[in-house]
Amino acid sequence: MVLFKLNKACASYKGKRVLDKVSLEVEQGEKIALVGRSGAGKSTLLRLLYDTQVEECAFLPQNLGLVPNLSVFHNTFIGRLHQNSTLYNLTNLIRPLSNERNAVLKVLKQLELTDKINSPVGELSGGQQQRAGIARALYQGCNIFLGDEPVSAVDEHQARNVMETITTNHETVVLAMHDVQLALSFCSRIIGLSSGKIILDRQSDGMSSSDLAELYGN
C-alpha cells in the first residue's frame, strides 16, 4: 500500500530551488533514511511528505517545537491534545491524572528520561530536549513517524536506543539522517539527495558507508 506519492515535486526557498522534480513513493511498512549533505533538500522533502498526511503522522522537526517552561510530562502530553476535550486537557495541565502520568512514564522509560518527567524542558540538555520531542511524537500513537535529524544531539548510546525505539514503535518511518552508519543499521531503504534531486534509491541490505561517499563528495 502506497502511503506517500510525489510526482515531479518542486520546492523553492527565498528564490532558490531546493527540490527539483522529485518523484517518490513510500509504501506502508518501509523504514527509510534520507541522506546527503546539508542543504541537499532532505528537510524540505520530509516536510512535503508530512504535508500530504498531517493527520496520520507523528512529526519531529529539527526545532523540536517544545514549550520551554512546561515540564517533560506536559510536553509529551501535548502529543494527544487533539484527542481530548478542552476540560480534560486543562485538568492535566493543572494536575496530571494518574493514568496519563503512567502512560507518559511508559514512553519516557523507553527513552531513559523518566527522571526528568517533572523538569521544565528549558532546563534540559540539548540531547534530553531531543528525546522529549521524540517522546511527544511517540505519545501521539501514530503508525507513521517522520523525523528530521532525530539523533543529532545525543551520544552514541542514546542514538542507538532512540533509533531502536522509533523503528520498533512505528510501522512506517522516514528520517532525514546525518549519521550514515545509523541509517544503514536501522533503515531498510536509503534515499540519497544532492542539490535537490534524488540520485540514489536502494535497499540498505549489503550497503556500506562507502557506497554513499559520492553524496558527500568523498
N, C-alpha and C positions, 0 to 999 in steps of 0.2 A: 504494500500500500504506500503510495507516494504522499508524504506529508507536506513537503515544500517543493515548489517548482518555480524556477526563474527562467525566463526566456529572453536572452539578449538584454539583460537588465543593465542600466547605466545609472551612475550617480556622480554628482559634482559637489565640490565644496569650495566656496569662495572663488568660483570661476574655474577651478581646476578639476579635470575629470579624475575621479577617484576609482570608479569601477567602469569598465569598458566592455559592453556587450557580453555580460556574464550569463551563461546558461548553466543551470544546476538543478538536479533533482535529489531530494533526500527521502529515503524510504524509512518507514517505521522500523524501529529496532537498530538502526545504524548508530555507531559511535564514531564521530568524525572530528578530526582536528584540522583547523585552518592554519597553515603555517606560511611563513615568509617574513621578509624584512619589515621593520616599522614603516608604515606608510604604504604598504603593498595593497591595502584595501580590506584586510581581514575584519576590522571592526565595522566597517561600512556594510560588508556582506552579511555579517551576523545581524546587524540592525535591520537590514532588508528582510531577512528571513523572519525575524521576530515580528515585524510589522504585518506580515501576512497571517500570523497565527497568535495574536496578542493574548487572547483568552485561554489558549491551550498551553502556553509556555511559561516556565519559570525562567526569568532572565536576570543574569548578573552582569551589570555594566562595569566598565573599568572604574568609574567614580563611586560605585557601590550603592549610592543613594540612601545611606543610613542617616538617622536623626541623632546627632552627637549627644544631646542632653538626655536622651531616653536610654533606658537600660538595654542590655542584650536581650532580656526577655521581651520587652516591648518591640524592639526592632525585629525580632524573629516573629512575634505575633502579628506584626503588620502584614506578613505574607498571606494571612487569611482574613483580613478586614472585610473584604468584599463578600465573604461567605456568611457574615453575621449581621445582626441588627445593630443599629447605632447604639441602643441601650446596652447591649451585650458588650460591645467594644468599649464603651465608656466605663462599664463596670470593671473590665480587665485593665483599663488604664489606671483606675484609682487603686484597685486592689485585685491582683490576678487571682482568678478562681483556681482551685487546686487541680482540676482536670486539665486546664490549659497550661498551667505551670509544669505539670508532669509530662504533658505532650511535648512542650518545648525542651524540657530537660532531656527527653529521649533523643531529640535531634542534636542538641548540643553535645551529648555524650559521644556521638559518632565523630564529632569534630574536636574532641578533647577541650571543650570550652565550658563545661558545667560550672566550674568555679567562678566564672565571670557573669553568671546569669543576672545578678543584680547590679553589675557595674555599668556606669554610663559608657556608651560606646566611644565617646570622645576621649575617655581616659585610657583606652586600649592601644596596644601597639598596632602598627600597620598590618602585620600578619593576623593578629587577633580580630581586627576590624574586617579583614577579608573573609575570615571564617564566619564572622557574624553575618556578613552579607550572604554567604552561602547557606547558612542556617535559615535565614529568611526565605531564600529560594526553595530549599528543601521542604520547609513548612507549608508551602503552597500546595504540595501534594500533586503536582503535575507529572504527567508521563514524559514530557519533553523538557529538557534543560538546555538553555543556550547561555554560554558563559564567555566573557571577554577577559582573557588572561586570569583565570581563577586562582592560580597559584603563584602569581608574580611576587607576592610579598611574604611568602612563607619559606621556612627552611626545607631541606631535602626530605626529612622525615615527615613533616606535616604535609608537604606537597604530595607525597605518595598516598598518604592517608586521605587527603581531600579528594584526589583523583579517584581513588577506590570508592569513596563514599558517593561521589557524584555519579559514577558509571554504574554502580550497583543499585542505586535508588531510582534511576530513571531509565525508561525503556529506550528512549532516543536522546542522543546527546550530540551537540555541535559546539565545539570550543575553539576560540581563537587562542593559539598557543605560541609561546616564545620558546619553551623548552622542548626541543625536538625529541629528545630521548623519552621524556614522559609521554609525549604524543604517540610515539611508536609503541610504548608499553601498554597504554590504556585505550587507544583508539584503533578501530579496525579499518578505517579508511582515512587516507591522508590527502588533503587538497592543498596544493601549493599555489600561492599567488605571487605575482610580480607585476608591478606597475598597473594594477587594476585588472589584470587578466588572470584566469586560471591557466597555469602552464603545466600542472601536474595533478593527476587524479588517479590514485592507485590504492589497492588494498595494502595494509601495512604488513601483512604476513610476509616474512622474508626480507623486508626492507631494513636498511641500516641508516644511521645519520648521514653517512657519506652519500647516500642516494639523494639527499636533499641539499647537498652542498651548492648546487647551481642556483638555488633560490637566494642564497646569501652571498653569492659572488666568490665562493671559496674554490 
